[in-house]
Amino acid sequence: MSQITREEFNELKNKVSGLSTQLSNPKPEKPKKPRAPSEYNKYMASKYAEIQKQNPSLAPSDVFKMVAASWKDVKENKENKVKTK
């Protein structure tokens, strides 16, 4: 086995450390643009507050379930209106 000098060792060490940083972060991340809220997001926000005011004793998960069920009805009604036109 051949021996290497301290300088050669340091050069190799620098090359290896440079490779590991390239592998761990291959591309710079682009900043994400915030999306506009969907109809579902808007509906959930407005109805959640409304149902929570009407039923303050309900757990948040129960309020969410009620709002999600009402969204399903609204969505089906909108689809039916589109089909009948």
WODA-V822674 format. One record per helix or strand of 3 or more residues. SS is the DSSP state (~ for helix, > for strand). FROM is the first residue (numbers start at 1). TO is the last residue. If there is no record, write none. Layout:
BEGIN
<<SS,FROM,TO> <SS,FROM,TO>>
END
This chain:
BEGIN
<<~,6,24> <~,39,54> <~,60,84>>
END
